[in-house]
């Protein structure tokens, strides 16, 4: 398979991620024996080991190197990640360590996204195999792991207490009746905390970075920090609105943007053309589709497949 060119700085970061995946795989594999005691933990840890191994190989494939030999030729082989406790003694501690490690990997993958887009290592050059898609897929895989840990953690805590013979002494209405809902209450509290920590919904608009000096946006008068609140009369509440409107315009067409700058609203007109030698009529669906839609669409397909398999089995 042909390997698309990759920028040196991005190559180094991918090598670091490969080392990170290798460390995560080895650490998680070492926790399988402990995880066996609690089935949800065993499944999560086993899936993490499998994902990390697959991710490592896919990164090597993207780099065009062999996972067993060629990586030793790179002097700046990254530091990877380390666990604060490599030998957790309980399922709760195991979940804590795994959550921390997976979150660290997710941050690294997230940081690569804007870099890969700026280097055109994205859907601009290919619908598959580019760094932006590889790292996006891996990031979403680990989002699933984090979600499963969050879902299972509080039940695991109560399971450990039950194993130790520590019965429920809560006097809330349900628990007082003998129906312990402490796990559900804790998950709800965590969800509330996440919701409260999110910044308030901002005004409609999309903040832009400094345009290239030779670009149509620069010639139209856009500045760093400008917030696009409307394009061609459409309110802007996502990147896909702007992307689709620009894509659907004819080459050379003047596009009308309403921009918020220092509290004032300005009208800027930018001509539809590219200063990078890229076809202005290129249909880049990955830029136009609302963020996250592909992920949720695939999850819906997966749920449908499982339901069909279950029906067929019955």
VEXDREN-506050 format. One record per residue: residue in one letter; z, y, x of N, C-alpha, C, O in turn. Coordinates in steps of 0.05 Angstrom, whole numbers, padded with zeros to 5 digits, always signed. Example, Ala and Ser with C-alpha at 12.3 -4.5 7.8 and 13.67 -1.06 7.14 Angstrom:
BEGIN
A+00156-00114+00264+00156-00090+00246+00156-00066+00264+00169-00066+00285S+00142-00045+00257+00143-00021+00273+00157+00001+00258+00161+00023+00268
This chain:
BEGIN
X+00000-00024+00017+00000+00000+00000+00000+00025+00017+00015+00027+00037X-00017+00044+00010-00019+00069+00025+00007+00085+00022+00017+00089+00000X+00017+00095+00045+00041+00112+00044+00033+00141+00046+00020+00149+00066X+00040+00157+00027+00033+00185+00027+00047+00200+00050+00070+00192+00056X+00035+00220+00062+00048+00235+00083+00075+00247+00074+00079+00253+00051X+00093+00249+00093+00120+00259+00087+00129+00278+00108+00125+00273+00132X+00141+00301+00101+00149+00321+00119+00173+00311+00136+00190+00296+00126X+00174+00319+00162+00194+00309+00180+00222+00313+00171+00239+00295+00173X+00228+00337+00161+00256+00343+00152+00264+00325+00129+00287+00316+00127X+00245+00321+00111+00250+00303+00088+00253+00274+00097+00269+00259+00086X+00238+00267+00117+00239+00239+00128+00268+00234+00138+00279+00213+00134X+00278+00254+00153+00305+00250+00164+00326+00247+00142+00345+00231+00145X+00323+00262+00120+00343+00261+00099+00340+00234+00084+00360+00222+00075X+00316+00223+00082+00313+00197+00070+00325+00175+00087+00336+00156+00077X+00322+00178+00113+00335+00159+00131+00365+00159+00128+00378+00138+00128X+00377+00183+00125+00405+00185+00119+00413+00171+00093+00433+00158+00091X+00396+00174+00073+00401+00161+00047+00399+00131+00050+00414+00117+00037X+00380+00121+00066+00378+00093+00070+00404+00082+00082+00414+00061+00074X+00415+00096+00102+00440+00088+00114+00463+00089+00093+00480+00071+00093X+00462+00109+00077+00482+00112+00055+00481+00088+00036+00502+00076+00029X+00457+00081+00028+00453+00058+00010+00463+00032+00024+00475+00015+00011X+00457+00029+00049+00466+00005+00064+00496+00003+00064+00507-00018+00060X+00510+00026+00070+00539+00026+00070+00551+00020+00042+00570+00004+00040X+00539+00032+00022+00548+00027-00005+00545-00002-00013+00564-00014-00025X+00523-00014-00006+00518-00042-00012+00539-00060+00002+00550-00078-00011X+00544-00055+00027+00563-00071+00042+00592-00068+00031+00607-00087+00029X+00600-00043+00025+00627-00038+00015+00630-00051-00013+00650-00065-00017X+00611-00048-00030+00613-00059-00057+00613-00090-00056+00627-00102-00071X+00597-00101-00038+00596-00130-00036+00624-00141-00028+00632-00162-00036X+00638-00126-00011+00665-00134-00002+00685-00133-00025+00707-00144-00022X+00679-00119-00047+00698-00116-00069+00692-00136-00091+00707-00137-00111X+00672-00152-00088+00665-00171-00110+00687-00191-00115+00692-00198-00138X+00700-00201-00094+00721-00221-00098+00744-00210-00115+00754-00224-00132X+00752-00185-00110+00773-00172-00126+00763-00168-00155+00777-00172-00174X+00738-00159-00157+00726-00152-00184+00724-00176-00202+00723-00172-00227X+00722-00200-00191+00718-00224-00208+00741-00227-00229+00736-00238-00250X+00764-00216-00222+00787-00219-00241+00783-00204-00267+00795-00211-00287X+00765-00184-00267+00761-00168-00292+00731-00166-00296+00717-00153-00281X+00720-00180-00316+00691-00183-00320+00675-00157-00320+00655-00156-00306X+00684-00136-00334+00668-00111-00333+00666-00100-00305+00645-00090-00297X+00688-00103-00289+00687-00094-00261+00668-00111-00245+00653-00100-00228X+00668-00137-00249+00650-00155-00234+00621-00147-00239+00605-00147-00221X+00614-00142-00264+00587-00135-00271+00578-00109-00258+00556-00106-00248X+00596-00089-00259+00590-00063-00248+00586-00064-00218+00567-00053-00207X+00604-00078-00205+00603-00080-00175+00578-00096-00167+00564-00088-00149X+00572-00118-00181+00549-00134-00175+00523-00118-00179+00505-00120-00163X+00522-00102-00200+00498-00086-00205+00496-00064-00184+00473-00057-00177X+00518-00054-00175+00517-00033-00154+00506-00045-00128+00490-00032-00115X+00515-00069-00121+00505-00082-00097+00475-00086-00099+00460-00081-00080X+00466-00095-00123+00437-00100-00127+00421-00074-00125+00400-00073-00113X+00431-00053-00139+00417-00028-00139+00415-00016-00111+00394-00007-00102X+00438-00016-00096+00438-00005-00069+00418-00019-00051+00404-00007-00035X+00417-00046-00054+00397-00061-00038+00369-00054-00045+00352-00051-00027X+00363-00053-00071+00336-00046-00080+00329-00017-00071+00306-00012-00063X+00348+00001-00073+00343+00029-00066+00337+00031-00036+00318+00045-00028X+00352+00016-00020+00348+00017+00009+00319+00008+00016+00305+00021+00031X+00311-00014+00004+00284-00024+00009+00262-00004-00001+00242-00001+00012X+00267+00008-00024+00248+00027-00035+00245+00052-00017+00223+00063-00014X+00267+00060-00005+00266+00083+00013+00250+00076+00038+00234+00091+00048X+00254+00051+00049+00239+00042+00072+00209+00041+00065+00192+00049+00081X+00203+00033+00040+00175+00031+00031+00163+00059+00030+00140+00064+00038X+00179+00079+00021+00169+00106+00019+00165+00117+00048+00146+00132+00052X+00182+00109+00067+00179+00119+00094+00157+00104+00109+00148+00113+00130X+00149+00081+00098+00128+00065+00112+00139+00050+00136+00124+00046+00156X+00164+00042+00135+00176+00027+00157+00186+00001+00147+00189-00003+00123X+00192-00017+00166+00203-00044+00159+00233-00042+00160+00245-00031+00180X+00246-00052+00140+00275-00048+00138+00291-00063+00159+00314-00056+00164X+00279-00083+00171+00294-00100+00190+00290-00091+00220+00307-00098+00236X+00269-00077+00226+00264-00071+00254+00258-00041+00259+00269-00030+00278X+00240-00029+00244+00230-00003+00251+00251+00019+00250+00249+00039+00264X+00272+00015+00233+00292+00036+00230+00307+00042+00256+00317+00064+00260X+00309+00022+00274+00323+00026+00299+00309+00045+00318+00321+00055+00337X+00284+00051+00312+00268+00070+00329+00276+00099+00323+00268+00117+00339X+00291+00104+00302+00298+00131+00295+00325+00138+00307+00345+00125+00300X+00326+00158+00325+00351+00164+00339+00371+00177+00320+00395+00172+00323X+00362+00193+00301+00380+00207+00283+00387+00190+00259+00384+00199+00236X+00395+00166+00263+00402+00147+00242+00428+00157+00230+00448+00158+00244X+00428+00164+00204+00450+00179+00192+00477+00165+00192+00480+00142+00199X+00497+00181+00184+00525+00171+00185+00532+00155+00160+00552+00140+00161X+00517+00157+00139+00523+00142+00115+00548+00152+00101+00554+00176+00102X+00563+00134+00088+00587+00142+00074+00610+00122+00081+00605+00100+00090X+00634+00130+00077+00657+00113+00082+00676+00115+00058+00678+00136+00045X+00691+00094+00053+00710+00093+00032+00737+00102+00042+00744+00097+00065X+00753+00116+00026+00779+00125+00034+00798+00100+00036+00818+00100+00051X+00791+00080+00020+00806+00055+00021+00786+00031+00019+00776+00026-00003X+00781+00018+00041+00761-00003+00041+00771-00029+00028+00755-00047+00022X+00798-00031+00025+00809-00055+00013+00827-00049-00010+00851-00051-00008X+00815-00040-00033+00832-00033-00056+00846-00058-00066+00837-00081-00063X+00870-00054-00077+00887-00076-00085+00887-00081-00116+00898-00100-00125X+00874-00063-00130+00874-00066-00160+00847-00058-00170+00831-00045-00156X+00841-00066-00195+00816-00058-00207+00814-00028-00210+00793-00016-00207X+00837-00016-00217+00837+00013-00220+00830+00027-00194+00813+00045-00194X+00841+00018-00171+00834+00029-00145+00805+00024-00138+00791+00041-00127X+00795+00000-00145+00767-00007-00140+00749+00013-00155+00730+00024-00143X+00755+00017-00181+00738+00036-00196+00739+00064-00184+00719+00078-00183X+00763+00072-00175+00766+00098-00163+00749+00102-00139+00735+00122-00136X+00749+00082-00121+00733+00083-00097+00703+00082-00103+00688+00097-00092X+00696+00064-00121+00667+00061-00127+00656+00087-00140+00634+00095-00134X+00672+00098-00158+00664+00123-00171+00660+00145-00151+00640+00160-00152X+00678+00147-00132+00676+00168-00111+00651+00164-00093+00637+00183-00088X+00646+00139-00085+00624+00134-00068+00597+00138-00082+00579+00151-00071X+00595+00128-00106+00570+00132-00122+00565+00161-00127+00542+00170-00126X+00586+00176-00133+00583+00205-00138+00573+00219-00113+00556+00237-00114X+00582+00211-00089+00573+00222-00064+00544+00217-00060+00529+00234-00050X+00535+00193-00066+00507+00186-00063+00490+00202-00083+00468+00211-00076X+00500+00205-00107+00485+00221-00127+00481+00250-00118+00460+00261-00122X+00501+00262-00106+00499+00289-00096+00477+00291-00075+00461+00310-00075X+00475+00271-00058+00454+00271-00037+00427+00268-00049+00408+00282-00040X+00424+00251-00069+00398+00248-00082+00391+00274-00096+00368+00283-00096X+00410+00286-00110+00405+00311-00124+00396+00333-00106+00378+00349-00113X+00407+00334-00082+00400+00355-00062+00371+00352-00053+00359+00372-00045X+00361+00328-00053+00334+00324-00043+00313+00333-00064+00290+00339-00056X+00320+00334-00089+00300+00341-00110+00286+00367-00105+00261+00367-00104X+00300+00390-00101+00285+00415-00097+00269+00415-00071+00248+00428-00069X+00279+00400-00050+00265+00399-00025+00238+00385-00029+00217+00394-00019X+00239+00362-00043+00214+00347-00046+00194+00362-00063+00170+00360-00058X+00203+00378-00082+00184+00394-00098+00172+00416-00081+00148+00422-00083X+00188+00429-00064+00177+00450-00047+00157+00440-00027+00138+00454-00020X+00160+00416-00018+00142+00404+00001+00119+00389-00013+00103+00376+00000X+00117+00393-00039+00096+00380-00055+00096+00350-00052+00075+00336-00053X+00120+00339-00048+00124+00310-00047+00133+00301-00075+00154+00288-00078X+00116+00308-00095+00124+00304-00123+00099+00297-00139+00079+00288-00128X+00101+00301-00165+00078+00294-00182+00053+00311-00177+00032+00305-00188X+00056+00331-00160+00032+00347-00153+00012+00330-00138-00012+00335-00141X+00021+00311-00123+00003+00295-00106-00002+00267-00116-00022+00254-00110X+00017+00256-00132+00014+00229-00141+00033+00223-00165+00055+00234-00166X+00024+00207-00184+00041+00200-00206+00063+00180-00199+00081+00176-00215X+00061+00167-00176+00081+00147-00168+00085+00148-00138+00068+00157-00123X+00108+00137-00129+00112+00132-00101+00121+00156-00085+00129+00153-00061X+00121+00180-00096+00129+00204-00080+00159+00206-00080+00173+00194-00096X+00169+00222-00061+00198+00225-00057+00212+00234-00083+00234+00224-00089X+00201+00254-00097+00214+00264-00120+00219+00243-00141+00240+00243-00154X+00200+00224-00145+00203+00203-00165+00223+00181-00155+00239+00171-00170X+00220+00174-00129+00238+00154-00118+00267+00163-00121+00284+00148-00130X+00273+00187-00111+00301+00197-00112+00310+00202-00140+00334+00198-00146X+00293+00210-00158+00301+00214-00186+00309+00187-00199+00329+00186-00212X+00293+00167-00194+00300+00140-00205+00327+00130-00195+00343+00120-00210X+00331+00134-00169+00356+00124-00157+00380+00140-00168+00401+00129-00174X+00376+00166-00171+00398+00183-00182+00405+00174-00210+00428+00173-00217X+00385+00168-00226+00390+00160-00254+00403+00133-00255+00419+00127-00273X+00395+00115-00237+00409+00089-00235+00439+00092-00231+00455+00079-00245X+00446+00110-00213+00475+00114-00207+00489+00130-00229+00513+00127-00232X+00474+00146-00243+00487+00159-00267+00496+00138-00286+00517+00140-00299X+00480+00116-00289+00487+00094-00306+00513+00080-00297+00530+00073-00313X+00515+00076-00270+00539+00064-00259+00564+00081-00264+00585+00070-00272X+00562+00107-00259+00584+00125-00264+00593+00124-00293+00617+00124-00299X+00573+00124-00311+00579+00123-00340+00594+00097-00347+00613+00098-00363X+00586+00075-00335+00599+00049-00341+00627+00048-00330+00645+00037-00342X+00631+00060-00306+00658+00061-00295+00677+00078-00314+00699+00069-00320X+00666+00101-00322+00682+00118-00340+00689+00104-00366+00711+00106-00376X+00670+00088-00376+00674+00074-00401+00695+00052-00398+00710+00046-00417X+00695+00039-00374+00712+00015-00370+00739+00021-00358+00757+00005-00360X+00742+00044-00346+00766+00050-00330+00792+00047-00346+00810+00033-00338X+00793+00060-00369+00819+00061-00384+00826+00033-00395+00850+00026-00396X+00806+00018-00403+00812-00009-00412+00822-00026-00389+00840-00043-00392X+00811-00021-00364+00820-00035-00341+00850-00029-00335+00865-00047-00327X+00857-00004-00338+00885+00004-00333+00903-00011-00352+00924-00021-00343X+00896-00012-00377+00913-00026-00397+00913-00056-00392+00933-00069-00396X+00890-00067-00383+00889-00095-00377+00909-00102-00354+00923-00122-00355X+00909-00085-00334+00928-00089-00311+00957-00087-00321+00974-00103-00312X+00962-00069-00339+00989-00066-00349+00997-00091-00365+01020-00101-00364X+00977-00102-00381+00983-00126-00397+00988-00150-00378+01006-00166-00384X+00973-00152-00357+00977-00174-00337+01005-00173-00326+01017-00193-00321X+01015-00148-00322+01042-00145-00311+01064-00147-00333+01088-00145-00327X+01055-00151-00357+01075-00153-00379+01085-00127-00389+01106-00126-00402X+01071-00105-00383+01080-00079-00392+01068-00073-00420+01044-00066-00421X+01083-00076-00440+01073-00073-00468+01071-00044-00475+01082-00026-00462X+01057-00039-00497+01053-00011-00507+01078-00001-00521+01086-00013-00541X+01089+00021-00511+01112+00034-00524+01105+00061-00536+01123+00076-00543X+01080+00066-00538+01071+00092-00549+01079+00093-00579+01078+00073-00593X+01088+00117-00588+01097+00120-00615+01078+00137-00632+01085+00147-00654X+01053+00140-00623+01033+00155-00639+01028+00138-00664+01035+00114-00664X+01017+00149-00686+01014+00134-00711+01001+00106-00708+01011+00087-00718X+00978+00105-00693+00964+00079-00690+00981+00060-00674+00985+00037-00681X+00990+00069-00650+01005+00052-00633+01031+00044-00645+01040+00021-00642X+01043+00062-00660+01068+00055-00674+01065+00033-00694+01083+00018-00700X+01040+00031-00704+01034+00009-00723+01027-00017-00708+01024-00038-00720X+01024-00014-00681+01017-00037-00665+00988-00038-00658+00978-00057-00645X+00973-00017-00665+00944-00016-00658+00941+00004-00634+00938+00028-00639X+00942-00007-00610+00941+00010-00587+00913+00023-00583+00893+00009-00581X+00912+00049-00584+00887+00064-00580+00888+00082-00556+00873+00102-00553X+00906+00076-00537+00910+00093-00514+00884+00095-00497+00878+00117-00486X+00869+00073-00495+00845+00074-00479+00824+00093-00491+00812+00109-00477X+00820+00091-00517+00801+00108-00531+00809+00137-00529+00793+00154-00525X+00835+00142-00533+00845+00170-00531+00841+00181-00503+00834+00205-00500X+00844+00165-00482+00840+00174-00455+00811+00181-00450+00804+00201-00437X+00793+00164-00460+00764+00169-00456+00756+00195-00471+00740+00210-00461X+00767+00199-00495+00761+00223-00510+00771+00248-00495+00758+00269-00494X+00795+00246-00483+00806+00268-00468+00789+00275-00444+00785+00298-00438X+00778+00254-00431+00761+00259-00408+00735+00273-00417+00725+00291-00403X+00724+00264-00439+00699+00277-00450+00705+00306-00456+00688+00323-00451X+00728+00311-00468+00735+00339-00475+00737+00356-00449+00729+00379-00449X+00749+00344-00428+00752+00359-00403+00725+00365-00391+00721+00388-00381X+00706+00346-00392+00679+00351-00381+00666+00374-00397+00653+00391-00386X+00668+00372-00424+00656+00393-00440+00668+00420-00435+00653+00440-00434X+00694+00421-00431+00707+00447-00426+00700+00458-00398+00699+00483-00395X+00694+00440-00379+00687+00449-00352+00659+00460-00350+00653+00474-00331X+00642+00454-00369+00615+00464-00368+00614+00494-00372+00630+00504-00388X+00597+00508-00358+00595+00537-00363+00585+00543-00391+00571+00526-00403X+00592+00566-00401+00583+00572-00428+00552+00574-00429+00539+00579-00409X+00541+00569-00453+00512+00569-00455+00502+00597-00449+00511+00617-00461X+00484+00599-00430+00473+00625-00421+00453+00635-00442+00444+00621-00459X+00447+00661-00438+00426+00672-00455+00400+00657-00450+00396+00646-00429X+00383+00658-00471+00357+00645-00468+00342+00657-00444+00342+00681-00440X+00330+00639-00428+00315+00649-00405+00315+00630-00382+00331+00611-00381X+00298+00635-00363+00294+00618-00340+00294+00636-00315+00275+00651-00311X+00314+00634-00298+00315+00650-00274+00295+00640-00253+00293+00616-00249X+00281+00658-00240+00261+00650-00220+00269+00658-00192+00285+00676-00189X+00258+00644-00172+00263+00650-00144+00242+00670-00134+00224+00678-00149X+00244+00678-00109+00226+00697-00098+00198+00686-00097+00194+00665-00085X+00178+00699-00109+00151+00689-00109+00138+00690-00081+00146+00707-00065X+00120+00672-00076+00104+00674-00051+00090+00701-00051+00080+00711-00071X+00088+00713-00027+00076+00740-00025+00047+00740-00034+00038+00761-00044X+00033+00718-00031+00004+00717-00038-00001+00707-00067-00023+00702-00075X+00021+00703-00082+00018+00690-00109+00012+00710-00131+00015+00734-00127X+00002+00699-00153-00003+00716-00177+00023+00729-00187+00022+00751-00196X+00045+00714-00185+00070+00725-00195+00079+00749-00179+00089+00768-00190X+00075+00748-00152+00082+00770-00135+00065+00794-00142+00075+00817-00144X+00039+00790-00146+00021+00812-00153+00028+00824-00180+00023+00847-00185X+00039+00807-00198+00047+00816-00224+00073+00832-00224+00079+00846-00243X+00088+00830-00201+00113+00846-00199+00138+00830-00203+00159+00843-00206X+00137+00804-00204+00161+00788-00207+00179+00791-00182+00169+00794-00159X+00205+00790-00186+00224+00792-00165+00244+00769-00167+00247+00757-00188X+00257+00763-00144+00278+00742-00144+00300+00751-00163+00310+00774-00163X+00309+00732-00180+00330+00738-00199+00321+00746-00227+00336+00748-00246X+00294+00751-00229+00284+00757-00256+00288+00734-00274+00287+00711-00266X+00293+00739-00300+00297+00718-00319+00275+00720-00340+00273+00739-00355X+00258+00699-00341+00237+00698-00360+00248+00690-00387+00259+00668-00390X+00247+00708-00407+00258+00702-00433+00237+00694-00454+00243+00683-00475X+00211+00701-00447+00190+00693-00466+00163+00693-00450+00160+00708-00431X+00145+00675-00458+00119+00673-00447+00099+00669-00469+00101+00651-00485X+00079+00687-00470+00059+00686-00492+00072+00685-00519+00063+00671-00537X+00094+00700-00522+00108+00703-00548+00127+00680-00554+00140+00681-00575X+00129+00660-00537+00147+00637-00542+00174+00641-00527+00174+00647-00503X+00196+00639-00541+00222+00641-00527+00225+00618-00506+00216+00596-00511X+00236+00624-00484+00239+00605-00462+00268+00594-00462+00287+00609-00456X+00270+00568-00468+00297+00555-00466+00296+00531-00449+00316+00516-00447X+00274+00526-00435+00272+00504-00416+00248+00508-00398+00230+00524-00404X+00248+00494-00375+00225+00497-00357+00199+00487-00370+00178+00497-00363X+00201+00467-00387+00177+00455-00399+00161+00475-00416+00137+00473-00417X+00175+00495-00428+00161+00515-00444+00143+00531-00426+00119+00536-00433X+00153+00540-00403+00137+00556-00384+00115+00539-00372+00092+00547-00370X+00122+00515-00364+00102+00497-00351+00079+00491-00370+00056+00493-00361X+00085+00484-00394+00064+00477-00413+00046+00501-00420+00021+00498-00421X+00058+00524-00423+00042+00548-00430+00023+00555-00407+00000+00562-00412X+00033+00554-00383+00016+00560-00360-00006+00539-00357-00029+00546-00352X+00002+00514-00360-00018+00492-00357-00041+00495-00377-00064+00490-00371X-00033+00502-00402-00053+00503-00423-00070+00528-00423-00090+00529-00438X-00063+00548-00407-00079+00572-00405-00105+00567-00389-00106+00549-00372X-00125+00583-00394-00151+00580-00379-00149+00593-00352-00134+00613-00349X-00162+00583-00332-00162+00596-00306-00172+00625-00308-00192+00631-00321X-00156+00643-00297-00163+00672-00298-00151+00686-00321-00152+00711-00323X-00139+00671-00340-00127+00684-00364-00102+00699-00356-00087+00690-00339X-00098+00722-00369-00073+00738-00364-00051+00727-00383-00055+00726-00407X-00029+00720-00371-00006+00710-00386+00015+00732-00389+00022+00745-00369X+00025+00735-00413+00045+00756-00418+00073+00744-00416+00080+00726-00430X+00090+00756-00398+00117+00747-00394+00136+00770-00402+00132+00793-00394X+00157+00763-00417+00179+00782-00421+00201+00774-00402+00211+00752-00402X+00209+00793-00385+00228+00788-00364+00253+00805-00367+00250+00829-00372X+00276+00793-00363+00301+00809-00363+00309+00815-00334+00311+00797-00318X+00312+00840-00328+00319+00849-00301+00340+00871-00302+00336+00892-00313X+00364+00864-00292+00386+00884-00292+00392+00894-00320+00398+00918-00324X+00390+00877-00340+00396+00885-00367+00373+00896-00383+00375+00900-00407X+00351+00903-00369+00328+00914-00382+00307+00892-00387+00305+00873-00372X+00291+00896-00408+00269+00877-00414+00242+00890-00405+00236+00913-00412X+00227+00875-00389+00202+00885-00378+00179+00866-00387+00184+00842-00392X+00155+00876-00389+00132+00860-00395+00115+00858-00369+00106+00879-00359X+00111+00834-00359+00095+00830-00335+00071+00812-00343+00074+00793-00359X+00048+00818-00331+00024+00802-00337+00015+00789-00311+00010+00802-00291X+00013+00762-00311+00005+00747-00288-00020+00731-00294-00023+00719-00315X-00039+00732-00275-00064+00718-00279-00061+00688-00272-00047+00681-00253X-00074+00671-00288-00071+00642-00284-00089+00633-00261-00113+00629-00265X-00078+00631-00237-00092+00620-00214-00072+00611-00193-00048+00618-00195X-00081+00596-00173-00063+00586-00153-00072+00596-00125-00096+00597-00120X-00053+00603-00108-00059+00613-00081-00056+00590-00061-00056+00596-00037X-00052+00566-00070-00047+00543-00051-00070+00524-00050-00068+00503-00038X-00093+00531-00062-00116+00513-00062-00113+00490-00080-00127+00470-00077X-00094+00491-00099-00090+00470-00118-00104+00476-00144-00104+00499-00153X-00117+00457-00156-00132+00460-00180-00114+00472-00202-00094+00460-00209X-00121+00495-00211-00104+00509-00231-00104+00494-00258-00087+00499-00275X-00123+00476-00262-00125+00461-00287-00112+00433-00285-00114+00417-00303X-00099+00428-00262-00086+00401-00259-00066+00396-00281-00050+00414-00288X-00067+00373-00293-00048+00366-00314-00025+00351-00302-00027+00327-00296X-00003+00365-00299+00021+00353-00286+00042+00347-00307+00060+00363-00312X+00039+00324-00320+00056+00318-00343+00086+00317-00335+00103+00323-00351X+00091+00309-00310+00119+00306-00301+00133+00334-00301+00157+00335-00303X+00117+00355-00298+00129+00382-00298+00132+00392-00327+00148+00410-00332X+00115+00382-00344+00114+00392-00372+00134+00379-00390+00145+00391-00408X+00138+00353-00386+00157+00338-00403+00185+00349-00399+00194+00353-00376X+00200+00354-00420+00227+00364-00418+00244+00347-00400+00242+00323-00400X+00261+00360-00383+00277+00345-00364+00294+00324-00378+00307+00329-00398X+00293+00300-00367+00309+00278-00378+00296+00262-00399+00306+00240-00406X+00274+00272-00410+00262+00257-00433+00252+00230-00425+00255+00210-00440X+00240+00228-00401+00230+00202-00391+00253+00182-00389+00250+00158-00395X+00276+00191-00379+00299+00174-00375+00308+00163-00402+00312+00139-00405X+00311+00180-00422+00321+00171-00448+00301+00155-00462+00307+00136-00477X+00275+00161-00458+00254+00145-00471+00254+00116-00460+00252+00097-00475X+00258+00114-00434+00260+00087-00422+00284+00072-00431+00283+00048-00436X+00307+00086-00434+00331+00074-00445+00326+00064-00473+00336+00042-00481X+00312+00079-00489+00306+00071-00516+00288+00046-00516+00292+00027-00532X+00268+00045-00498+00251+00021-00496+00268-00003-00488+00264-00025-00498X+00287+00001-00469+00304-00021-00460+00321-00032-00483+00323-00056-00486X+00332-00014-00499+00348-00022-00522+00331-00038-00542+00340-00057-00553X+00307-00028-00546+00289-00042-00564+00282-00070-00554+00282-00089-00570X+00277-00073-00528+00271-00099-00516+00294-00118-00520+00290-00141-00527X+00319-00108-00515+00342-00125-00518+00346-00134-00546+00353-00157-00552X+00341-00116-00565+00344-00123-00594+00323-00144-00601+00329-00163-00616X+00298-00140-00592+00277-00160-00598+00283-00187-00586+00279-00208-00599X+00294-00187-00562+00302-00213-00549+00324-00227-00564+00324-00251-00567X+00343-00211-00574+00366-00222-00589+00356-00234-00616+00364-00255-00624X+00337-00219-00629+00326-00229-00654+00311-00255-00650+00312-00274-00665X+00295-00255-00628+00279-00279-00622+00297-00303-00615+00290-00325-00622X+00320-00297-00603+00339-00319-00596+00353-00330-00620+00360-00354-00620X+00356-00313-00641+00369-00323-00665+00349-00341-00681+00356-00351-00703
